[in-house]
Amino acid sequence: MAEAYDDVPMMDHGGSGSVRRDAESMESNTGCSGTGSLSSEGEDDTGGTTYAENSPWVFLPEPLFINIFLNLTPRDVLNAGQCCKRWYKLSKDDYIWRRYFRREFNVDASIPLKRGADSWRSEYRRLTNNVPMVLTDVLTSHSHQVLHVSFSHNGKMFATCSKDGFVILWNAAYPSSIRSSYDMRKLNWKYTQFSQFNQSDTLLLVSGVHYGTPHSTSGEIAVFTVQNGFRLKCRVTNRPYDIFGTWFSDQHLLSGDLSWLAHLVSTSKLWLNKANQEVDSEHTPVRNQVYKFYNRNASSIRAIMVANCPWLADEEEKKRKAGNEGVGDAEATAQPGTSVGGSSGTSSAANRRAGNPLSHYQMKQEQDSEEEADEDESDVGPNDGNQQQDPLFMHGQGPGAVPGPEPVCEPLDYASPIQYLEEFRQEYEDSYYESSDDCLEDDDEEDGDAIGGAGERPDSLSECEDEELENPCPKYLIFSTGSKTYTPHQIGFKRIVDVNFPRRLEPGPSLRERVALREQQRERQVIMGEMSPEEMRLQYVLQNESPPVEPNWANYEAVADRFDRVDKLIDLHGHIIGMGLSPDHRYLYVNSRPWPRNCVIRNPLEPPAIAQEIDIHVIDLMTLKKVGKMLRAHKAYTPNTECFFIFLDVCDSYVASGAEDMHAYLWERYYGVCLAKYQHEDVVNSVAFNPRDNEMLVTTSDDYEIKVWRSLAKAKKLGIVPVGRAVEFRKQKSNRPPPQPQYAGRSFV
């Protein structure tokens, strides 16, 4: 029975010793042999065990035993199961463990056992032993706020970005150590804010902010090799900097640019760039414009990401067979004039502020606050992000769970569950597409040996790149945006089609010809400037030319043909501060701070006040509909004009997010319950799961620290002595939660 005892290690409770002594006494009274209690589970229940004649324990019915066990703690039941074979069998009854599971983790009774799970007992063991719970590493190499962390796809490395200007590449094995680093301040960067590995883990995309004026939104993307040296491969401009940038394919990345057209009206251009820009000819293109979106109300595209969606290919095939041509924009909900952008404001007086700031914080000071947008916007999403809901759990730090009436929930402790629509779990279980990796190359090669030294491709690189773009996996471009205000409150979706590079750039006029043409234009501008409007009109008439007419950029209907259309918009009616894709790219999780219900926006430069609570929304990319939400998931304190990005991450089993209450939070994806929160000394900006080991979680914070959390089982297997332990959420706790920090407002540096 030693194996059974160790099978589900729990926290030792105070009453376990007495139960074990009582069990031993019962064993002597019933005549249970010691060897019988250690028999394997497969033996006959009566073999090797004798009972005293007329002992009441022989005739005690199983329902009564189960009722007794339900009043014990899980640890006590495991201890009682060591008395004899009958008790051992009863202690493994799945009905008991289903009750324990639902009671302690507060799982709704209507939620069935997760498909693929062996039993409720195994699920209880998983959520007890295999959740990142113990602190194993505290990394302090950064000298300023750590804004972001990302893992390589093979789980061997992770990268961190910080306001100290460094990007650091770490080895993920215990104990974590620095593999490489680079000071981006050498390239006139103010700080690094985002990183992402390509699919083959040979290149690292790093996004950052340039030094400049207080109102500057200029940023840049750099690409580094991560094999056989940390070498800079290319640099790409990125404006505004909170577009972040993302990989489109293994050797191509997306960046952005912003151009103002008129008051409160701008355009966001997205560019496809080659990561390898060492070309043989000056006429070989290395970047190409992909999309050009219309922005109104001082907004812009933000936080772009690309999702691989193989199911779109099946939809196209069905439509082709049905005789329907086209890409399938029938369900597009974006109205003409809908804005495709959004950014947040921050204090213009702050030189270096806390957290990961959003761009356009100068907009409120620069634009005329009296001008209002007259165009009506369509409401493309239900206003369900503003409801308030009391927290369902409280936690404690004591080792025991005392049965009895449920304690009153503390109003400052947030551990709300994810409330899914009924069809979500069926789709979650029956999803045919297990992973978007079907669209990508196999990345199992050790350290990129099959790809070439230093992460570089063979000589046929250009041919491989062309094949990547000519036969792409169906993709969605996803971004945060806004139409009613400059703050992002919508999620935009655009089906990516026909992405390619021209084979060769046209040389165009020579330098001598371009200089002569430029001189002619300047002379003409000088002459035109001295003419009256009537003289200018006659001059155009004499030359059989039409006078140039500046488009009315504020009228979207008049200029719509100049821009790309958004396929789908989902309005979350709140300030969007973070997004994360599930590993199979099927579900999008979004952090949002809701607006007041039924609020009216009269001035795009004065968005509604946002709640201090952060909601999490779940969107199914197969249907482009919201399938779940978590109200009051965790806390934030900054106002709308000072709001910044809080990154979240999703793995196969769990969802985790940072928060402004000096904690990160973790939820179980299928059951929707909050399991733990992870302590820091300041705002937690980012979290990341190891994609090859979901029992490892990394959190980064404004307290300059990077913390690595592993599960109890993993720490025991590696022989790690934990540095600390996360706060575990269970329904029944005897101790009160620690007091929450009292914030008078966010400090700025």
N, C-alpha and C positions, 0 to 999 in steps of 0.2 A: 504493500500500500504506500510505500514511500514515493513511488512514481505518481500515484494518484494525488498525493499531498502536494507534490511540486508542480503538478500539471496546471493548477490555477493559483499561483501565489497571489495572495491578497495582503493588504495591510493588516497586521496583527491587531486584533481588538482585545479590549480588556477582559471580555467574558470568555475567551476561547479556552483559557486554562481550566476554568471550572467545568466547562462542558466536557472537556477531554477527561477530567478526573471522574465526572459522573459516568461518562461512557465506559471508562475502564471498570468502574464498579458494576455497571450493568453487564459487562462482559463476563465478570467472574460469577455473577448471579445466574446468567443464562447458560454458562458453560461453554461460551465461545472459545475455541482454541486460538492460541496466538498464531499458529501457523495458518489456521483457516483464514484469519483476517488479512494475511499477506498473500493469499492465493490470487492467481490471475483472474481477470474478469471473465474469461471464457469458460471457466469451470462451472459445473453444476452448482446451483445456489446452496444445496444441502450437503454437498460433498465435503468431508473433512470438518464438519461443524456439528456439535451436539448441543442440545438444549436440556436444561433441567426440566424434569417432568412437571407438568401443570404450571410452568412459568407463564406469567401474564404476557411476557414479551413475545411468546410463540404465537399467541392468538390475537395480538394487536393488529387490527386491519391496516392495510397500506394507506388508505385515505387519512386515517388518524396520524400516522407517521408523517405524511406529507404536510398535514396541517401544523404539526409540531415543528417540522423543519422550516416552514414558511415564517415562523416567528423567531428563527435564529438568523444570525448573520451568515453570509456565504462562507467565511472562514470557519465558523463553528460547525456548519454542516459538513465541510470537508474533514474537519477533525473527527466529527461523529462517525463519518463514513469509514474510519479506520478501525472501528470496533469489531465488526464482523462483515461477512459477505452480504448479508441481507441489507444492512445499513449502508454498505458501500454502493450496492445497486440502487437503493432509494436515493442516495445522495447525488446520483448522476441523472435522476429523473429530469427530463427536459421541461416538463411542466413547471417544476420548481424554479429552474434557471430562467425560464421565460418570465415568470413572475418577478424574480430578482432583477432581471435585465430591465424590464419595463419600470419597475419601482425605483431603482437606483439611478437610472439614466433618464427617467421621465419620458420614455418612449410611448407614444400613443398606442393604445391597444389595437387600433385598426391597421397598424403597420405590420405587415407580415415579415417573416424571417427573410433576410437578404438572400437572394438566389446565389447559390454556390457555397453558402455557409454550411458547415457540418451540423451545427446545432445551436440552440440558444446559449448553451454552456460555452461553446467555443467562441461565440460572439462576445459573451461576457469576459472571457479570458482575453480576447483581442483588445477590447476597449479598456482593459485593466493593465495588460502587459505590453501591448504593441503600439501604444500611442506615445509620441514624443513627450516625455514627462520629466526627465531628469537633466539638469544642466551639466554638461561634460566639458565644455570649453568656453572660456571668456577671452576673446581676442581684442587687444587694445592697441593695435599698430596704427590706427588712424588717429590724427590729432584734431579732428573736428567732427561735426555731425555726420553720421553714416546714413546716406540717403537711400541706398538700394543694394540688393543682393540678388544674384541670379546664378543658377546651376548649369553646368554642362549637361548635355543629354545622356552621357555615359555615367554621370554621377561622381566622377573622379575629381572635379574641380568646381569651385565657385568663385565669382568675382564680386567685389564690393566697390561702391562709388561713394565719395565723400566730399564735403566742402573744403577739405584740406587740399583739393586739387589732384589727389592721387586716385588711380584705379589699381587695385591689388588683386592678384590672382592667387588663390589659395588651393592647397591640396585638401581634399575632403576627408581623407583617412585620419583616424585618431592617432595622435593629437594633430589638429589642423596646423599647417605651417605655410609660410609664404612661399609661393612658387616663383612669382615675378611681380613687378610693380612698375609703374610709370608715372612721373610727375607731369601732368598735363598743363601745369602753369608755364612750362617751357614753350608751349604753343599758344600762349596768351589766353588760356582758359582760366575762368574764375573758379569753377569747380566742376566735378563730374557728377552726373545725376542718374544715369541709367546705363545698363549693359545687357547684352544678349549674345549667346553663343549661336553659331550657325549649326545646321543639323549634323554635320560631320564632326563638330567640335574641333575644327581646325582654325577657325577665325572667331574673334570677339569684337562685337560692335559696342562702342562706347560713345555715349552722348553726353554733351556738356554745355556749359554756358560761357560765353565770351566775356572778358572784361569790356567795359564800355560805359556809356552814360547811365545814370540811374534808371532811365526809361528804356534802355536798350533791351530788345528781345532777341538779339543775335545769339545763335548757338552753332555748334558744329558736331559732326559725327566723325569719329576716327575708327579705323578697322586695324586690329592687331592680329598677327599670327600667334598661336599659342603652342605650337609644336616646335621643338628644337630652337627655342628662343622667342622672346616677346618683342617682336619687331613691328614697327608702324608700317602699314601697307598702303593706306590711302586716307584722305581727309575729304569730307563733303560738308558744305555749308548746310545749315538747318535753321529755319526761321519760321515761326517762333521756336524757342528751344524746347517747349513742352510738347511738341510733336513727338519728341523722343527718338523716332526712327525705329525701323524694324527690318528683319530679314524677309525678303520676298522669296528667295530660293537659297540654295547653298552658297551661291557666288554672287548674288544680287541683293541689294538693300534699297529700301525706300526712305527718302528724305522729303522735306517740305520747304516751301518758300511762301511768303506772304507779301502781297502788294496792295496798297490802298488805292481805290478807284475814286471815291468821293467821301463825303462826310458819313461816317459810320458804315461805309460799304467797302469791302475788300474782296480779294480773291486769294484762295489757297491753292497752290500748285504742288502736286506730288510728283517727285522725280524717281525714276528707276536708275540705280547706279551700279556699275560693275565694281565689285570689291577688289578685283585685280586691275589696276589702272596703268600698269606698265605695258604700254602698247608699242607696236613696231612702227606705226604710222600716225602722223598728226591728224589724219583724216579718218581714223577709226573711232567711232563714237563710244564714249564711256558712260554717258548718261542720256536719258530720254524722258521727256515729260509724259506722264501716264494719265493724270486727271487734273482738271481745273474746275474748282468748285466756287460757287457764289456765296459770299458771306454778307450778312446784313447785321445791323444792330451791334457793330463793333466786335463781331465774333470772328473766330477762326477755327480751323481743324486742330484737334488736340489728340494726343495719346493714340496714335495709329497702331494697329496690329493687323496681322494677316492670319486667317483661319483656313486650314485645308479642309474642304468639304466634299468628300468623294460622292456623297449622295446626290449632289447636284448633277453629276454626270448621268446618273440613273434617271433623274427627272427630265433631263434634256432628251434622253433616249425615248422616254415615254411620250414626250411631246412631239418628237420627230415622227414616231410611229402614228401618233394621232393626227398628224398633218398640221400641227402647229409649228410655225417657224418663229425664230427669234430666240432670244436668250431667256425669256420668261420674266418680263417686267410687269406682268398683269397685276401682281399684288403690291406694286409700288404704292406707297402711301404718301410720298412727299408731294406737297402741293406746290404749284409754281410760286416762286418767291420764298420758299422755305429756306431758312439759313442753314448753312452747313459749317458751323463753327462754334466756338465758345471758349472763353478763357476767363480767368478770374482776376480780380483786382487785389493788389496788396498795397501796403503802405509805401507811398513814394518817398517818404523820408528815410526809410530803412535802407542801409547800404548792403548789409548781409543779414537776412532774417532767418528765423528758426524754420526748420523743416524744408521741404522741397517746394519752392514757390512756383506759382503759376504765372504765366506771362500776362501782359496787358494790364498790369496793375496801375499804369499811368493813365489808362483810358478815361477814368472818371474825372481826372483833373484836366485833361486836354480837350475833351469834347464838351459841346454845349449841352448842359443838362436840361435846357428847356425844350429842346427838340424831341419830339416823340414820333415813333413809327406809326403811320396810319394804316398800314396794310394789315388785314386780318390773317391770323395763322390758324391752320387746322390743328385740332387737338387729336394727335395720333396715338394717344395712350391714355388709359384710365387713370384717374387721380387717386391712386391707391397707395401712394408713398407717404401720406401725411397722417395716417391713423396712428394713434398712440396706444401702446399696449403695455400692460404691466409685465415686468420680468417674471419668468416662471420658475427660476431656480435661485438658490443661494448656495454659497460654498463655505467651507471652513478649512482650517489647517490642522485640525486634530486628527489623530490616527484612527479614531473610532467612529462608527456610525450607529447612533443609539436609536433603536426602534421607538416609535411613538408618534404623536401628532406632528404634522409637518410644520416646520418653523415658518414664521412670517418672513417674506422676502424683503431684503433690504432694498430701498428705493434707488440706491446708487450703484447697485451691482447688476450688470447686464449680461444675461446668458440666455437670450431668447432663442427658441428653435427656428429652423427654416420651415415655413409653412408652404408645402408643395400642393399643386393641383393634383387631383386624383390620378390623372393619366401619367404624371411624371414618373412614378416608380415603375409602372409597367413599361414605359419607354426606356427607362434607365436599365431595366433588366433585359429587355428584349432587343436592345439596340444591336443591329447587325454589324455596324461599323465599330469595331473595338478600338481602333486607333487610326489617327490620321497618318501614321508612319507608312501606311500602304502607298502614299503618294510620294514618299521620299526614298532616298537611297539607304541601303543597309548601313548602320553606323556601328556595327559590332567589331570592326577592325581595331586592334589594339593600337592606341596612340597614333592613329592615322597612318600606319605603315603602308597601307594599300593606296594611300592618296598621295604619297610623295613626302619628302623631307620638308621640315619647317612649315607644314600645313599647305604646301603649294601643290597645284595640279600639274599633271604632265604637260608636255608641249602642246597637246591637242586641247588646251584649255578653251580657246575660243569656240571650237566645235562643240565641246560639252556644254558651254553656256548657251549656245544657240539651241541645242536640243532641249535644255531645261525650259526655255521660254516658248518653244514651238509646241511642246507636248506637256503643258503644265497640269498639275492636279487642279480641279476646280477650286476656286478660292473666294473668300469674302474679304474685302477691306472693311475693317471695323474702326470706328473712331468716335470720340465724344464731340458734341456740337451743341448749338443752341440757335433758336430762332426768335425768342421773345426777349432775350437779354444777352449781354456779353458773357455771362457765366454759362458753362456747359450744363445743359439739362436734358439733352437727347443723345441717344445712341444711333449713329448712322451706319448703314450697311450698303456696300456697293459690290456687286458681282464683278470680279476681275476677269476680263476677256481681252483677247487680242493684244497681249503684251509682248513686244519685241523691240529689237534695236534695228535701225536701218543698217544695211550691210556696209555702207560707206557714205561718208559725208561728202556733199558736193563742195568742191574747193571754193566756189564763189569768186567774186572779183579779187584781183590782186591788191596788195597793199597800196600801190600807187593809185589804182582806180578807186579804192575806198577813201583815200585822203582827198582826192579831187572831188568825189561825190559829197563828202562832208563839207568841203569849202563852199560848194555850190549851195548847199542847204543853209549854211550860215549867212551867206550873202542874201539869199532869198528872205530869210527871217528878218534881216536888217531892213530890207526894202519894204516888206510887208508891214513892219512896225511903224513906218513913217506914213503909211497910207490910211485914208479914212475908210470906214466900212464899205461905202459905195464904190470907192476906187478899187478896193480889194475884190468886190463882187464883179466889177467890169473886167478886171485883170483875169479872173478865172474864166469869164465868158469868152474873152479873146483867145484864151488858150484851150478852149473846149474842155474845161475841167469843172468839176463840181466842187464848191467850197467844202472844206472839211467840216463835219458836224460832230461835235462831241456827244457821244451817247449819253442818254439819261440813265446813269448807272443805278439810280434809286428805283427805277421802274424795271422790275425783273422781267416782266412780260416782253419788254422791248429788247432785252439783251439776253434772253434765256438761251438762244441758239449758240451763244459764245461759251457756254459752260456745260459741264457734265451733270447729269441728273442723278440724284441719290435714289437708290432702289427702295429703301425702307428706313423709316424713322420711328423710334420708340421713345416716347416722352416719359421721363421718370419724375417730372414735377419736383425737381430738387437739384442741388448742386452735385454733379458727378465728380468724385475725387479718386476713383481707382477702378481698374478693370482687370480681370484675369480669366484665362481660358482653361477649361478642363483638358487633361492630357490627350483625349481623343478629339479635341476641338469641337465637341458637340454642344457644350454648354458654356455660356458666358456669365460670369459672376461680376456684379457691379456694386461698388461702394457709392452710396448717395446720401446726402444730407437733405431731408425733405423741406419743402416750402410749407407755409401754413395752408390749410385747406381752403379752397375757393379764393385764393389770393388773386388780385388783379394787378397786372404789370402795366403801368402807364408810361414809364420811362425805361428804355433798355439799359441806361446807365445806372439805374437804381433798382437792382434786383431785390426780390423779397428777402426778408430775414430767413436764415436757415436754422434748423433745429440743432441742438447740441448732440443729438443722437445720430448715429450712422446706421442707415438701413442697408441691407444687402438684397439685391434682386438677382433672380436667375432667369436667363433667357435661353430658350432652345433654338439653336441655329438651324435646325432642320425645318422648323415652322416659323421662325422669327417671331415667337410669341413669348411673353413672360409666363413661366411655369412655376415660379416660387418666389417667395420674399421672406425676409427676416426683419421685422420691425424692431427698432431700438436695439440693434445688435451690439453696438459698442459705442464709446463716447468720443466726442470731439468738442473743442472749446472755442476755436477761432471763429470770428465772424466772417461774413461773406467776402469782405474786401481783403481779408488776410488768409483765406483758406488755401490749403496746399494738398498735394497729392499724398494719399495713403495707399501703398501698394498691397495687393492681396495675391494669394497663390492657391492653386487647386491641384490636388493629386488624385489618384484613383479612389481613395477612401475618405479624404479629409479636405476641408477648406480652412485656410488660416488668413488672418488679416492683422495689420497693425492698427493702432488706435492712439488717440491723444491722451488717454488716461494712464500712460506709462505702462501699458500692457499690450501684448499681442494675444489674439484669441484663436481657438481652434474648434471647428465643428465637424461632426461626422456627416458625410455627404448624404448617405442614403436615409439614415434615420433622422437627420436634421438637427441633432441635439448638440449643445455646446459641451465640450469635454474638459477644456483646460484653458488657463490664461497664464501668460509668461511675463515675469516681472522685469522691468527696466527702471532706470532712474529718470527717464524723460520720454518724450514722444517716441513711439515705435513707428518708424517710417516704412519698413519693408519686411517681408517674410518670404521664405522660399523653402520648399520641400526638395529633398534629394530625389530626382525622378526615378532612380533605381533602388531607392531605399526610403519608403514613406515613413519609416520610423526615425528619420533624421530631419530636423527642422532648424533653420538658421533665421535669427531675428536681428535687425539692426535698428539703432536708435540715435536720437540726438544726444545721448549721454556718451557718445564717442565709442561705444562698445558693440562688438559683434558676439552674439551668444549662440552656441550650438547646443541643441537639445536632442537627446536620444531617448528611446524607449527603455523601460526597465529591463526587458528581455535582452535588448541589444547591449546595454551597459553591462549586464551580467555576463553576456557572452564574451565581450571584449575585455572583461576584467577592469572596468573603469570605476574609479571611486567618484561618485557624483559630487559636483561642486555645490549644487543646490537642487531644488525641486519646484516644479510649476504648481500653481494652485489648481487643484482638481475639482471639477464640478460634479457633485452628486446630490441627489434630491434630499437625502437625509443627512444632515450634519449637525453636530452638537454645538460647534463653536460659531461665533459670529464672524462675518468676513472682516478683513482689515479695513480701516477707514480709507475712503477715497480721497485723493488730493484735492485741495481747495484751490481753484484757479481764479485769480482776478483777471486773467487775460494772458495771452501768449507773450513771452518776452522776445525781444528782437536783438540781434547781435550787430 
